[in-house]
Amino acid sequence: MNNLTVTTSSASYPVVVQAGALASLPAHLDALGLRGVLWLICDGAVEARYAVPLAAHLRAAGSTVHTYRVPPGDASKNPAQLGELHTWMIAGGIERRDAVLALGGGVVGDLAGFAAATILRGVAVVQMPTTLLSMVDAAVGGKTGINHPLGKNLIGAFHQPRLVLADTDTLASLPPRALREGWAEVIKHGVIRDAGLFGELEQLAEARGWSESAPGGLWDPADAALTTVLSDLIRRAVAVKVAVVSIDEFERGERITLNYGHTVGHAVEQLSRYGLLHGEAVAVGMHAEARIAQHMGICDGDLVGRQAALLHAYGLEITLPAYDVDAILALAMRDKKVQAKKIRWVLPTSVGAVQVRDDVPEELLRRVLQA
Ligand SMILES: NC(=O)c1ccc[n+]([C@@H]2O[C@H](COP(=O)([O-])OP(=O)(O)OC[C@H]3O[C@@H](n4cnc5c(N)ncnc54)[C@H](O)[C@@H]3O)[C@@H](O)[C@H]2O)c1
């Protein structure tokens, strides 16, 4: 139903976003010709709830399934953990026709994806994201990898999945804060490329009167109508990522637009020593960067206000913590978007459209970040 498709020069694959989608995995694997042994990788947060029943479902459909659980958290994206996964698969007799199944948030997706990219010079991987953040971002687009002591995500490979299966029912067990941070990326996708999505998010916030109650628990499994609406919104946000990576598989152009809010956001995330979650930092970054755009004269105050109201409505803070502006700028200069010592800012021009600018005066930045 309403499936999306990523199409790049190296691959084409379906992206399914639907309540109950995990039940359809055996049929999808069959349709893709993935009939080898399945190497299911998950973390402790999803094992009992989703991995165990999924493995039983696959076995009932005739598959051989091996399961590996990694500890939850970003620290699992390390070379030793990767090595253990390799050993597990090699010792278990993995063959080229087998497939890795990544079930979990972005940590499991990145780690299992990189294990799949590197074992036997690459086996198939299916991404099954279980956090809102990984549904709308990490699981789609083929970026896989682990961290290095000198920085996050520095070791990795592009390895496109054969299928992305996002079961929105799994969001019911996500802690409210993790759900909230995911909404930041959903809203970001509206701002950069889909004014209709932005408008629908506004309408829903208004209809549900969420703004005062900071809707951490806005996923109510008992409310079928609401979960259907939310699933549709998530699918629409995923469609933005699908469109962008289909244009720019290897991050040479269009993909930079996905980094809206991330230049200030990454700096704030680091200055908070990761006390702020990624999506929370992105929300702060989006507000700061929209204000930069406003001061540059490329968007109006209406956009800044609507975006701020929407972020608030989905429970996100937008106030920049009182960090030293020099520290923010120093970290922004280390951003991956810096080219020829200039920061390339992704700035909104209107809801649904952005511009990349490398001519933001430092004095303007200081003024906005200090205010
Ligand atoms: N590859 C990419 O393009 C890309 C893009 C963005 C982020 N990332 C990476 O993604 C990672 C962040 O992803 P994340 O936010 O999903 O973090 P995560 O994988 O750490 O998940 C967040 C927490 O939620 C738990 N969890 C996951 N699903 C759950 C569920 N359904 N119910 C209950 N608990 C659940 C996890 O165990 C974890 O504790 C980072 O490592 C980041 O670098 C990658």
The ligand as an ORCA input file, in Angstrom:
! r2SCAN-3c Opt
* xyz 0 1
  N      22.944      6.080      8.360
  C      22.381      7.255      8.379
  O      22.088      7.857      7.358
  C      22.072      7.874      9.716
  C      21.277      9.032      9.780
  C      20.961      9.549     11.030
  C      21.439      8.936     12.185
  N      22.226      7.826     12.078
  C      22.716      7.153     13.284
  O      21.591      6.644     13.990
  C      21.899      6.555     15.363
  C      20.770      7.150     16.154
  O      19.604      6.421     15.875
  P      18.416      6.289     16.933
  O      18.028      7.621     17.394
  O      17.412      5.391     16.329
  O      19.153      5.641     18.194
  P      19.203      4.188     18.825
  O      19.354      3.150     17.813
  O      20.252      4.273     19.871
  O      17.759      4.044     19.503
  C      17.402      4.884     20.594
  C      17.033      4.057     21.827
  O      15.753      3.472     21.627
  C      15.804      2.062     21.836
  N      14.775      1.522     20.948
  C      14.847      1.375     19.619
  N      13.654      1.016     19.117
  C      12.807      0.915     20.178
  C      11.430      0.599     20.294
  N      10.672      0.374     19.232
  N      10.892      0.564     21.533
  C      11.653      0.859     22.621
  N      12.951      1.206     22.567
  C      13.521      1.220     21.346
  C      17.218      1.697     21.559
  O      17.601      0.517     22.212
  C      17.972      2.902     22.108
  O      18.135      2.767     23.482
  C      23.221      7.291     15.583
  O      24.249      6.337     15.745
  C      23.404      8.039     14.279
  O      24.769      8.229     13.959
  C      22.535      7.299     10.880
*
